[in-house]
Amino acid sequence: MAFSNIDVQKTFGDFVEDYGGVVSDRDKRQKPRNADYIFHTARVVAELKILSNNPYTNKEFLSSLREKQRRWIERGDITRERLKTIKVIGELPPQCRTEINRLYTQPIQKHVKEANRQIKSTKFEDKLDGYKGLLILVSDGNFLLNPKVVFVRLERLFANGLYGAINTVTYLTVNVLTTRPDDPLRHASG
């Protein structure tokens, strides 16, 4: 059985319109770079952000990772031999784990900051006082970040109060095929 990837933006846009929301980039009256969706009945302004880059194909990320690893070895935090055997972040010494988690979660902070700006701007420009802000954060291709890491990072980002235009965040992963051992389709596809 062949599966095709979901076009996240189109699918969400269609869903929003089906349930009475406004899709900003389909509404010619909306200005560019505003929040993606407005639900007037629910009094919600929402922004969709997609984590779609595999960090291991990003030259800037790989360069930063190599630099961090070089510094860890130089400082004596870990040996080159031990570093080669590490399979998961949790196996790193605490100070290395903290640094690498920051590197891995920079895209989340970038998206939260941009979504906050867009939601705030839309609420101001469209005079939507009292509307709540919703960030819809979707992992589509960024398989490095597991949900627990995402939730911890989001919790830390929102603890400082800098992103007040966002009241709620929903996080989901799409386009990842999962199976269970007793799934008949798993065995039918060979």
N, C-alpha and C positions, 0 to 999 in steps of 0.2 A: 504494500500500500504506500503510495507516494503522498508526502505532505508538502504543502507550500507555505512559505512564511506569510504571516499576517503583516499587512502594511499598517503599522500602528497608528500613524496620524490619520489616514483615511478611515480606518475602522472606528477610532474614537470619534472623529468628526461625524460620521454617519450615525453612530449611537447617540451622540449629543443631540443632533437634529431630530432623530426619531423620538426623543423624549422631551422635546420642546425647548431645548437650549439653543443658544446662538453660537455659531462657529465663526469666530472673528475673521479668519482669512477667507471665508466664503461670503461674508457680509461686506459689500462694497463701501458701506458707510464707515466701517471701522478703519482706523489708522494702522499702518504697519508697526510691528514691534510692541503690540499690546498683548494682553493675556489672550489665550486661545479660545476660551469658552466662557459664556455668561449664562447662568441659569437664573432668570428673573424671578420665577416662581419660588425657588428655594433661596434666593438672595445670595448667590455664590458666584464668585469669579474664579475660574480655574485656569491653570497653566500646565501643559503637558511637557515634560522633559524626558528625553530618552538617553540612557547610558548605552551607547551603541558602539563604542570603540573598544576593541580588544587591546589592552595596554601593551601586550607583547608584540604588537605590530606598529607601535608608536615609537619613533626614533627618540623623541624628547624623553619619554618615559624610560626607555631602556638606558639612555645616557644617565639619567638621574639615578636609576637603580644601580648601575655599575659604580657610579661615584659614591653612593651610600655604602655599598659593599666594600669598596676600597678603603673608605674611612673607618669602617668597623674593624677591618683587619689591622689597619694602622694603629688604631686606638687600643687594640687588644681585646675588643669585645667578643670576637669570635675568630677562629682560625680558618684559613682558606680551606683546609681539609674538611672541617666540620660544616662550613657553609655549603660545600658541594653535596653533603648528605641531607640537607634540609629539604623536606617535602612540603610542609605546610608552615604558614606564618607562625603558628603557635609554638613551633619548635625553636624559634629564634630567642635569644636572650631578651629580657624585657625592654631594654633601651633600644635595641634594634627593631623589635616588634613595633614599638611606638612610632619610630621614624618611618617604617615601611607602611604602616597603616595610614599615616598622614599622606604619603605619596599616592597610595592606592585610592584614597578617598577624595583627592583634590577635585576630580570631576563632579562629585556630589556637591561640594561646597560651591563650585562655579555655577551649577544648575540652580541651587537654592538661592544664591545671590541674584541671579538673573530673573528667576521666577518672582522673587519678592519685588524687584523693581517693576516688572511688567504688571503684576497684580495691583501694586500700589498706583502705578500710572493709570491703569484702566479705571480703577475705582475713582480716582481724582478727575480724570478727563470726562468720564461718562456720568459723573455725579452719582455714584453708587454708594452713598453713605450707608453704613450698616450692613453692607454685604460682607460675607466671610470670604477668606482666601483659601483656595485648595490647590496644592501642588500634587500632580499625578506624576510620579517618578517611575519610569519603566526601564527595566534592564532588558536590552535586546542586543546581545552581542558582547556585553561586558560580563563574561563568565567568571572573572576573577573575584568579584565581590559577592560574598554570600550574604543572604538577608540579615543575619545577625550583625555582621560588620556594618552594613548599611544602616540598620536601626540604631546601633551605638553611635555612629557618626552623626546621624540626624539628631539624636538626642543631645549630643554635645554642641552641635551647631545652634540649636534652638534654645539652649540653656542660657546663652548670652543676651537674648532679647533683641538681637540685631535684625531679625527677619519677621517683624511684627505684622506684615501684611498677609502672612501665611498662617492660617489657623489650624489647618489639618494637612497631613501628608498621607497619601496612599502609595504603596509601593507594590509593584508586581513584575513578574518575569514573563516574557512571551517568547515564542518561537524556540522553545526548548522541548524536544520530544522526550517524554518520560514514559516508562513502562513499568509494569509490576510483574513479578515472576509468573503469576497465573493468568496473565493477559493473553487471550487467544490470538489477538492480532500480532503479538510479538513472535509467536511461533509460526504463524501463517505467512509472514513476510520472508521467512528463511533465515 
